[in-house]
Amino acid sequence: MPERKSETYVPPEILAALQTAQLTHGWTTTKKYNDFVKDTFPEVPRSTRTRWTRSFVAGLAHTETPTWHKRYQQDDNFVPLRFSTLRNGRMQSERDKWKASGQIRYANVSDFHRPYNDGALLTLMGDIVKVFEPNIFPAMSDWFDMTRFNQHAAKVSTAGTVTYDDYDNVIDFEPSNKLMEFRGLVVDTVKMVKEVVPKDCSLVNLFGNHEAWLLRYLLNIKNLTGADDLVNYFIDDIFTFLEDQDILWCEQDQLHWLPITREFFIGHGHKARGGLNRTANAYLSSFRNAVSVAVGHSHRQELVQINLPYGGERFAAVAGTLGQLQPSYANRDFLGHNMGFQLIEHPIEGNRGIHVEDVRIRYQDGYYVARAYGKEYSQKAEIQYDPMMDFGV
C-alpha cells in the first residue's frame, strides 16, 4: 500500500539537513540518517525521526504542510491579544507578588483527564497541596479529556448554533452540549483548586495537548468552513469565561515554555521517552542544563537533579497523572504510567536552596496512599481495581 502523503511530510529544516548529509556522505540506509537526525536534532522523538528518515530514503519526503499538521501553524491572532496577561501587565503584577513572597512555591500537578478519573485522587492531591500553600498552580494542563474533539472531523454544529442579523452580524450563540460540558468542568475544577490553594495563588494557564485539541478543532472549523464569525465569537466567549475564573492566559514560546524565573521554566510538556528518567533527562539536555523545568504530559513521574560544578542545582521534574493509568485512548495493555506530582520550592534569584518534594501515589488495599514532607496521606479509592493490580511507585 503506498504511503499517504501526510505521512511523508518533513519540516523544511530537517529535510534540508538530510539532503546536505546525502550529498556529503552518500548514505543509502535509513539507520544512517536516523542516527544523523538523532545527533543533530535530539529533541525529535524516535518515532517521528524514523518516519521522516524512511520517507526521505524512499524518495517520498516533502515540505508541503498537510492539513492535519496545520495545528502547529496557529494564527497569532487566533486568541485575542487582549487576553494576554503578558501584554496587559497582569503577569508583571503576578511576578511582583511572587517576588514579595520570597520564593516560588509551585505545585507541579498535571493531567487530571476529567471526567474520566477518580475524584479521590484529586481529593488526596488537594489535602497535600493545601498544606504546601503554593503561590503558583498550573491550570488547564490536560485537566480535561478532549479526545472527542480529536477524533472527529470539524463541524460547525459541534461548536454550537449561531444566529445572525440581516447584516451577517452575530446576535446570538448557543454552545453545543460538548462545549457546555467543558465549561461546567472548568467551573467545577477551578472551584476545587481554589478551595485548597491560598487566595493569592496564581492559576497559570498551561494549555495541555487535550485543551489544545479543542482550540485546534475550532481552528479547523475556521479553516475548512470559513465560519470565522462563529469561531471568533466562541473563542472570545471562552477566554472571557476563563478570565472571569482568574485563570491567567500567558503567551508562551513555540515550545510552550513559560519562564517563572530566569532559571526555572514551566510548561505542560511535549516529550515522552521510554526508560528510566529518559524524559526528564531529555528536557535537561534540550536546555543544556541551563534551566530547571517542571512539566507533565507523559503520565510517567520522573525527577532528575544535578549539582552544577560552580555550585547551585538544576532539575527536571515530570509529574505523573491524576487520571486513569489506562486512558480510554490507549491501545496497549501496559503503558508504564504512574500517579503523583511534585511540590517545588525555587528561589526568585539564582539556583541555590532548591527543594523538590517528589510525591508518589500508590494504590493499596482499596486506598490511594502518598507521603509528603514525612507525613502519610490516604483516600479511599472510588474506582475499585482488580486486587492483582495493587501497585506501588
NUROMI-680251 format. One record per residue (C-alpha): residue number from 0; residue in one letter; x, y, z. Coordinates in nm, 3 decimals, always signed. Example, Ala and Ser with C-alpha at 12.3 -4.5 7.8 and 13.67 -1.06 7.14 Angstrom:
<sites>
SITE   n res       X       Y       Z
SITE   0   A  +1.230  -0.450  +0.780
SITE   1   S  +1.367  -0.106  +0.714
</sites>
This chain:
<sites>
SITE   n res       X       Y       Z
SITE   0   M  +0.000  +0.000  +0.000
SITE   1   P  +0.152  +0.339  -0.095
SITE   2   E  +0.240  +0.568  +0.193
SITE   3   R  -0.005  +0.851  +0.250
SITE   4   K  +0.124  +1.192  +0.156
SITE   5   S  +0.053  +1.330  +0.504
SITE   6   E  +0.281  +1.059  +0.642
SITE   7   T  +0.576  +1.184  +0.436
SITE   8   Y  +0.580  +1.546  +0.549
SITE   9   V  +0.924  +1.651  +0.676
SITE  10   P  +0.988  +2.001  +0.820
SITE  11   P  +1.196  +2.212  +0.579
SITE  12   E  +1.496  +2.249  +0.812
SITE  13   I  +1.510  +1.870  +0.870
SITE  14   L  +1.475  +1.789  +0.501
SITE  15   A  +1.749  +2.039  +0.412
SITE  16   A  +1.982  +1.880  +0.668
SITE  17   L  +1.908  +1.532  +0.532
SITE  18   Q  +1.976  +1.645  +0.176
SITE  19   T  +2.308  +1.800  +0.282
SITE  20   A  +2.405  +1.478  +0.461
SITE  21   Q  +2.318  +1.279  +0.150
SITE  22   L  +2.541  +1.497  -0.068
SITE  23   T  +2.823  +1.485  +0.186
SITE  24   H  +2.816  +1.116  +0.283
SITE  25   G  +2.616  +0.939  +0.014
SITE  26   W  +2.433  +0.724  +0.269
SITE  27   T  +2.166  +0.485  +0.139
SITE  28   T  +2.028  +0.329  +0.460
SITE  29   T  +1.760  +0.462  +0.694
SITE  30   K  +1.975  +0.385  +1.000
SITE  31   K  +2.248  +0.627  +0.894
SITE  32   Y  +2.002  +0.912  +0.850
SITE  33   N  +1.814  +0.817  +1.167
SITE  34   D  +2.138  +0.839  +1.369
SITE  35   F  +2.218  +1.170  +1.198
SITE  36   V  +1.882  +1.324  +1.295
SITE  37   K  +1.915  +1.184  +1.648
SITE  38   D  +2.254  +1.356  +1.692
SITE  39   T  +2.161  +1.680  +1.513
SITE  40   F  +1.807  +1.725  +1.642
SITE  41   P  +1.797  +1.539  +1.979
SITE  42   E  +1.459  +1.687  +2.069
SITE  43   V  +1.283  +1.494  +1.787
SITE  44   P  +1.108  +1.179  +1.921
SITE  45   R  +1.231  +0.845  +1.789
SITE  46   S  +0.905  +0.754  +1.616
SITE  47   T  +0.896  +1.089  +1.438
SITE  48   R  +1.253  +1.080  +1.311
SITE  49   T  +1.204  +0.720  +1.194
SITE  50   R  +0.901  +0.824  +0.989
SITE  51   W  +1.091  +1.118  +0.842
SITE  52   T  +1.405  +0.925  +0.752
SITE  53   R  +1.213  +0.634  +0.599
SITE  54   S  +1.024  +0.882  +0.382
SITE  55   F  +1.349  +1.053  +0.283
SITE  56   V  +1.524  +0.730  +0.182
SITE  57   A  +1.214  +0.620  -0.012
SITE  58   G  +1.214  +0.950  -0.201
SITE  59   L  +0.870  +1.046  -0.064
SITE  60   A  +0.967  +1.332  +0.168
SITE  61   H  +0.813  +1.673  +0.101
SITE  62   T  +0.766  +2.004  +0.283
SITE  63   E  +0.405  +2.070  +0.188
SITE  64   T  +0.232  +2.105  +0.523
SITE  65   P  -0.054  +1.851  +0.537
SITE  66   T  -0.396  +1.951  +0.667
SITE  67   W  -0.357  +1.767  +0.997
SITE  68   H  -0.029  +1.945  +1.061
SITE  69   K  -0.177  +2.294  +1.037
SITE  70   R  -0.245  +2.281  +1.409
SITE  71   Y  +0.120  +2.375  +1.453
SITE  72   Q  +0.072  +2.689  +1.245
SITE  73   Q  -0.172  +2.869  +1.470
SITE  74   D  -0.276  +3.217  +1.371
SITE  75   D  -0.110  +3.468  +1.605
SITE  76   N  -0.446  +3.641  +1.639
SITE  77   F  -0.645  +3.324  +1.700
SITE  78   V  -0.664  +3.408  +2.070
SITE  79   P  -0.725  +3.785  +2.101
SITE  80   L  -0.421  +3.963  +2.242
SITE  81   R  -0.633  +4.147  +2.496
SITE  82   F  -0.644  +3.825  +2.698
SITE  83   S  -0.265  +3.806  +2.720
SITE  84   T  -0.151  +3.874  +3.074
SITE  85   L  +0.199  +3.933  +2.938
SITE  86   R  +0.071  +4.225  +2.729
SITE  87   N  -0.189  +4.375  +2.961
SITE  88   G  +0.051  +4.398  +3.257
SITE  89   R  -0.121  +4.140  +3.476
SITE  90   M  +0.170  +3.895  +3.460
SITE  91   Q  +0.414  +4.157  +3.584
SITE  92   S  +0.185  +4.216  +3.879
SITE  93   E  +0.189  +3.842  +3.948
SITE  94   R  +0.569  +3.834  +3.926
SITE  95   D  +0.591  +4.122  +4.175
SITE  96   K  +0.368  +3.923  +4.407
SITE  97   W  +0.587  +3.613  +4.379
SITE  98   K  +0.897  +3.823  +4.447
SITE  99   A  +0.739  +3.973  +4.756
SITE 100   S  +0.668  +3.625  +4.890
SITE 101   G  +1.042  +3.548  +4.884
SITE 102   Q  +1.035  +3.229  +4.676
SITE 103   I  +0.848  +3.035  +4.411
SITE 104   R  +0.624  +2.763  +4.555
SITE 105   Y  +0.499  +2.568  +4.256
SITE 106   A  +0.268  +2.268  +4.262
SITE 107   N  +0.362  +2.063  +3.956
SITE 108   V  +0.024  +1.896  +3.921
SITE 109   S  -0.094  +1.779  +3.581
SITE 110   D  -0.312  +1.550  +3.372
SITE 111   F  -0.643  +1.511  +3.558
SITE 112   H  -0.822  +1.400  +3.240
SITE 113   R  -1.165  +1.472  +3.380
SITE 114   P  -1.431  +1.337  +3.371
SITE 115   Y  -1.253  +1.002  +3.324
SITE 116   N  -1.070  +0.994  +3.656
SITE 117   D  -1.114  +0.902  +4.021
SITE 118   G  -1.220  +1.203  +4.229
SITE 119   A  -1.043  +1.052  +4.531
SITE 120   L  -0.709  +1.120  +4.362
SITE 121   L  -0.790  +1.490  +4.335
SITE 122   T  -0.904  +1.494  +4.698
SITE 123   L  -0.575  +1.337  +4.805
SITE 124   M  -0.379  +1.586  +4.596
SITE 125   G  -0.581  +1.870  +4.749
SITE 126   D  -0.507  +1.755  +5.105
SITE 127   I  -0.134  +1.769  +5.035
SITE 128   V  -0.132  +2.090  +4.829
SITE 129   K  -0.333  +2.272  +5.096
SITE 130   V  -0.054  +2.214  +5.347
SITE 131   F  +0.213  +2.316  +5.093
SITE 132   E  +0.046  +2.655  +5.020
SITE 133   P  +0.170  +2.717  +4.663
SITE 134   N  +0.184  +3.062  +4.508
SITE 135   I  +0.161  +2.920  +4.153
SITE 136   F  -0.066  +2.640  +4.036
SITE 137   P  -0.094  +2.519  +3.673
SITE 138   A  -0.436  +2.538  +3.514
SITE 139   M  -0.574  +2.357  +3.209
SITE 140   S  -0.271  +2.127  +3.186
SITE 141   D  -0.473  +1.836  +3.046
SITE 142   W  -0.732  +1.893  +3.316
SITE 143   F  -0.989  +1.754  +3.075
SITE 144   D  -1.011  +1.465  +2.835
SITE 145   M  -1.081  +1.624  +2.497
SITE 146   T  -1.047  +1.306  +2.290
SITE 147   R  -1.389  +1.368  +2.138
SITE 148   F  -1.255  +1.682  +1.971
SITE 149   N  -0.954  +1.497  +1.836
SITE 150   Q  -1.128  +1.201  +1.676
SITE 151   H  -1.390  +1.359  +1.455
SITE 152   A  -1.395  +1.584  +1.153
SITE 153   A  -1.456  +1.951  +1.230
SITE 154   K  -1.822  +2.051  +1.206
SITE 155   V  -1.972  +2.388  +1.291
SITE 156   S  -2.262  +2.213  +1.466
SITE 157   T  -2.018  +2.060  +1.717
SITE 158   A  -1.929  +2.406  +1.845
SITE 159   G  -2.285  +2.534  +1.864
SITE 160   T  -2.557  +2.728  +1.688
SITE 161   V  -2.508  +3.088  +1.580
SITE 162   T  -2.780  +3.338  +1.488
SITE 163   Y  -2.707  +3.632  +1.256
SITE 164   D  -2.893  +3.954  +1.187
SITE 165   D  -2.975  +4.081  +0.839
SITE 166   Y  -2.623  +4.225  +0.813
SITE 167   D  -2.450  +3.893  +0.898
SITE 168   N  -2.352  +4.009  +1.247
SITE 169   V  -2.361  +3.754  +1.528
SITE 170   I  -2.651  +3.829  +1.759
SITE 171   D  -2.674  +3.502  +1.949
SITE 172   F  -2.466  +3.192  +2.011
SITE 173   E  -2.577  +2.873  +2.182
SITE 174   P  -2.282  +2.643  +2.265
SITE 175   S  -2.320  +2.271  +2.198
SITE 176   N  -2.362  +2.017  +2.478
SITE 177   K  -1.995  +1.921  +2.440
SITE 178   L  -1.879  +2.276  +2.495
SITE 179   M  -2.124  +2.330  +2.781
SITE 180   E  -1.982  +2.019  +2.947
SITE 181   F  -1.634  +2.167  +2.904
SITE 182   R  -1.749  +2.490  +3.066
SITE 183   G  -1.905  +2.303  +3.355
SITE 184   L  -1.590  +2.100  +3.417
SITE 185   V  -1.380  +2.418  +3.416
SITE 186   V  -1.604  +2.579  +3.679
SITE 187   D  -1.607  +2.267  +3.896
SITE 188   T  -1.232  +2.208  +3.872
SITE 189   V  -1.138  +2.571  +3.939
SITE 190   K  -1.367  +2.569  +4.242
SITE 191   M  -1.195  +2.254  +4.370
SITE 192   V  -0.848  +2.404  +4.319
SITE 193   K  -0.938  +2.735  +4.483
SITE 194   E  -1.052  +2.550  +4.793
SITE 195   V  -0.700  +2.412  +4.851
SITE 196   V  -0.467  +2.693  +4.739
SITE 197   P  -0.414  +3.033  +4.908
SITE 198   K  -0.635  +3.318  +4.789
SITE 199   D  -0.343  +3.496  +4.622
SITE 200   C  -0.218  +3.183  +4.439
SITE 201   S  -0.176  +3.241  +4.064
SITE 202   L  -0.362  +2.998  +3.837
SITE 203   V  -0.142  +2.998  +3.526
SITE 204   N  -0.299  +2.864  +3.209
SITE 205   L  -0.073  +2.595  +3.061
SITE 206   F  -0.300  +2.463  +2.787
SITE 207   G  -0.216  +2.094  +2.751
SITE 208   N  -0.245  +1.895  +2.432
SITE 209   H  -0.602  +1.793  +2.520
SITE 210   E  -0.720  +2.152  +2.566
SITE 211   A  -0.522  +2.243  +2.254
SITE 212   W  -0.728  +1.983  +2.066
SITE 213   L  -1.034  +2.195  +2.138
SITE 214   L  -0.864  +2.508  +2.005
SITE 215   R  -0.736  +2.316  +1.704
SITE 216   Y  -1.085  +2.184  +1.641
SITE 217   L  -1.223  +2.537  +1.631
SITE 218   L  -0.933  +2.649  +1.412
SITE 219   N  -1.013  +2.365  +1.170
SITE 220   I  -1.375  +2.479  +1.158
SITE 221   K  -1.250  +2.826  +1.072
SITE 222   N  -1.011  +2.698  +0.803
SITE 223   L  -1.238  +2.437  +0.646
SITE 224   T  -1.577  +2.607  +0.658
SITE 225   G  -1.497  +2.977  +0.662
SITE 226   A  -1.720  +3.017  +0.969
SITE 227   D  -1.497  +3.293  +1.105
SITE 228   D  -1.771  +3.475  +1.294
SITE 229   L  -1.881  +3.166  +1.484
SITE 230   V  -1.527  +3.066  +1.579
SITE 231   N  -1.415  +3.417  +1.672
SITE 232   Y  -1.729  +3.463  +1.877
SITE 233   F  -1.675  +3.140  +2.068
SITE 234   I  -1.302  +3.198  +2.126
SITE 235   D  -1.382  +3.542  +2.266
SITE 236   D  -1.656  +3.390  +2.480
SITE 237   I  -1.449  +3.103  +2.622
SITE 238   F  -1.143  +3.314  +2.703
SITE 239   T  -1.360  +3.576  +2.871
SITE 240   F  -1.501  +3.289  +3.071
SITE 241   L  -1.153  +3.166  +3.171
SITE 242   E  -1.051  +3.523  +3.258
SITE 243   D  -1.357  +3.551  +3.482
SITE 244   Q  -1.234  +3.238  +3.662
SITE 245   D  -0.899  +3.413  +3.731
SITE 246   I  -0.708  +3.177  +3.502
SITE 247   L  -0.416  +3.370  +3.355
SITE 248   W  -0.364  +3.325  +2.982
SITE 249   C  +0.006  +3.357  +2.901
SITE 250   E  +0.158  +3.372  +2.558
SITE 251   Q  +0.426  +3.105  +2.567
SITE 252   D  +0.709  +3.045  +2.323
SITE 253   Q  +0.681  +2.795  +2.037
SITE 254   L  +0.762  +2.503  +2.266
SITE 255   H  +0.512  +2.632  +2.523
SITE 256   W  +0.757  +2.725  +2.796
SITE 257   L  +0.669  +2.992  +3.049
SITE 258   P  +0.971  +3.135  +3.237
SITE 259   I  +0.886  +3.177  +3.605
SITE 260   T  +1.235  +3.298  +3.690
SITE 261   R  +1.544  +3.326  +3.474
SITE 262   E  +1.639  +2.974  +3.580
SITE 263   F  +1.306  +2.797  +3.621
SITE 264   F  +1.062  +2.726  +3.336
SITE 265   I  +0.724  +2.554  +3.347
SITE 266   G  +0.502  +2.405  +3.078
SITE 267   H  +0.261  +2.123  +3.011
SITE 268   G  +0.537  +1.927  +2.837
SITE 269   H  +0.577  +1.771  +2.494
SITE 270   K  +0.818  +1.480  +2.543
SITE 271   A  +0.756  +1.116  +2.636
SITE 272   R  +1.054  +0.884  +2.637
SITE 273   G  +1.064  +0.519  +2.738
SITE 274   G  +1.314  +0.408  +3.001
SITE 275   L  +1.414  +0.526  +3.347
SITE 276   N  +1.427  +0.907  +3.372
SITE 277   R  +1.479  +0.943  +2.997
SITE 278   T  +1.207  +1.206  +2.961
SITE 279   A  +1.346  +1.422  +3.242
SITE 280   N  +1.699  +1.390  +3.105
SITE 281   A  +1.575  +1.484  +2.757
SITE 282   Y  +1.439  +1.814  +2.893
SITE 283   L  +1.768  +1.894  +3.068
SITE 284   S  +1.959  +1.810  +2.751
SITE 285   S  +1.734  +2.035  +2.543
SITE 286   F  +1.837  +2.330  +2.758
SITE 287   R  +2.195  +2.204  +2.806
SITE 288   N  +2.135  +2.218  +3.182
SITE 289   A  +2.086  +2.596  +3.161
SITE 290   V  +1.750  +2.598  +3.341
SITE 291   S  +1.534  +2.378  +3.559
SITE 292   V  +1.196  +2.266  +3.426
SITE 293   A  +0.867  +2.131  +3.560
SITE 294   V  +0.623  +1.957  +3.326
SITE 295   G  +0.362  +1.684  +3.297
SITE 296   H  +0.220  +1.522  +2.981
SITE 297   S  +0.394  +1.183  +2.978
SITE 298   H  +0.200  +1.035  +3.276
SITE 299   R  +0.531  +0.888  +3.395
SITE 300   Q  +0.664  +1.059  +3.704
SITE 301   E  +1.036  +1.134  +3.693
SITE 302   L  +1.277  +1.356  +3.883
SITE 303   V  +1.639  +1.421  +3.787
SITE 304   Q  +1.851  +1.656  +3.997
SITE 305   I  +2.209  +1.758  +3.928
SITE 306   N  +2.467  +1.967  +4.114
SITE 307   L  +2.640  +2.225  +3.898
SITE 308   P  +3.021  +2.243  +3.903
SITE 309   Y  +3.015  +2.608  +4.011
SITE 310   G  +2.753  +2.549  +4.279
SITE 311   G  +2.377  +2.551  +4.265
SITE 312   E  +2.135  +2.294  +4.128
SITE 313   R  +1.929  +2.203  +3.825
SITE 314   F  +1.636  +1.965  +3.800
SITE 315   A  +1.375  +1.832  +3.562
SITE 316   A  +1.050  +1.735  +3.734
SITE 317   V  +0.796  +1.538  +3.532
SITE 318   A  +0.462  +1.487  +3.706
SITE 319   G  +0.268  +1.164  +3.688
SITE 320   T  -0.103  +1.152  +3.617
SITE 321   L  -0.407  +1.206  +3.837
SITE 322   G  -0.626  +1.036  +3.581
SITE 323   Q  -0.663  +0.674  +3.479
SITE 324   L  -0.348  +0.468  +3.441
SITE 325   Q  -0.507  +0.309  +3.134
SITE 326   P  -0.669  +0.601  +2.944
SITE 327   S  -0.958  +0.533  +2.709
SITE 328   Y  -0.749  +0.635  +2.408
SITE 329   A  -0.463  +0.390  +2.485
SITE 330   N  -0.436  +0.073  +2.281
SITE 331   R  -0.169  -0.108  +2.483
SITE 332   D  -0.204  -0.317  +2.797
SITE 333   F  +0.099  -0.167  +2.971
SITE 334   L  +0.193  +0.198  +2.945
SITE 335   G  +0.422  +0.239  +3.244
SITE 336   H  +0.211  +0.528  +3.374
SITE 337   N  +0.213  +0.619  +3.742
SITE 338   M  +0.039  +0.864  +3.972
SITE 339   G  +0.184  +1.161  +4.153
SITE 340   F  +0.315  +1.516  +4.137
SITE 341   Q  +0.589  +1.741  +4.274
SITE 342   L  +0.597  +2.034  +4.515
SITE 343   I  +0.875  +2.273  +4.418
SITE 344   E  +1.046  +2.546  +4.618
SITE 345   H  +1.269  +2.764  +4.400
SITE 346   P  +1.444  +3.094  +4.479
SITE 347   I  +1.341  +3.410  +4.296
SITE 348   E  +1.706  +3.470  +4.200
SITE 349   G  +1.969  +3.208  +4.132
SITE 350   N  +1.956  +2.832  +4.176
SITE 351   R  +2.063  +2.763  +4.533
SITE 352   G  +1.833  +2.633  +4.803
SITE 353   I  +1.603  +2.442  +4.568
SITE 354   H  +1.382  +2.170  +4.713
SITE 355   V  +1.163  +1.931  +4.513
SITE 356   E  +0.927  +1.708  +4.711
SITE 357   D  +0.854  +1.411  +4.487
SITE 358   V  +0.506  +1.292  +4.585
SITE 359   R  +0.439  +0.941  +4.456
SITE 360   I  +0.089  +0.794  +4.489
SITE 361   R  +0.037  +0.421  +4.520
SITE 362   Y  -0.281  +0.214  +4.524
SITE 363   Q  -0.301  -0.038  +4.806
SITE 364   D  -0.592  -0.234  +4.954
SITE 365   G  -0.852  -0.002  +4.803
SITE 366   Y  -0.679  +0.322  +4.906
SITE 367   Y  -0.457  +0.580  +4.740
SITE 368   V  -0.159  +0.645  +4.965
SITE 369   A  +0.111  +0.913  +4.941
SITE 370   R  +0.384  +1.063  +5.158
SITE 371   A  +0.486  +1.430  +5.156
SITE 372   Y  +0.730  +1.604  +5.389
SITE 373   G  +0.737  +1.300  +5.614
SITE 374   K  +0.359  +1.274  +5.657
SITE 375   E  +0.142  +0.999  +5.509
SITE 376   Y  -0.190  +1.080  +5.341
SITE 377   S  -0.459  +0.846  +5.212
SITE 378   Q  -0.801  +0.848  +5.046
SITE 379   K  -1.036  +0.559  +4.978
SITE 380   A  -1.049  +0.494  +4.605
SITE 381   E  -1.382  +0.542  +4.430
SITE 382   I  -1.267  +0.315  +4.146
SITE 383   Q  -1.219  -0.045  +4.254
SITE 384   Y  -0.919  -0.201  +4.084
SITE 385   D  -0.853  -0.570  +4.043
SITE 386   P  -0.671  -0.685  +4.363
SITE 387   M  -0.399  -0.827  +4.138
SITE 388   M  -0.334  -0.472  +4.020
SITE 389   D  -0.215  -0.330  +4.354
SITE 390   F  +0.081  -0.119  +4.259
SITE 391   G  +0.344  +0.099  +4.415
SITE 392   V  +0.564  +0.369  +4.267
</sites>
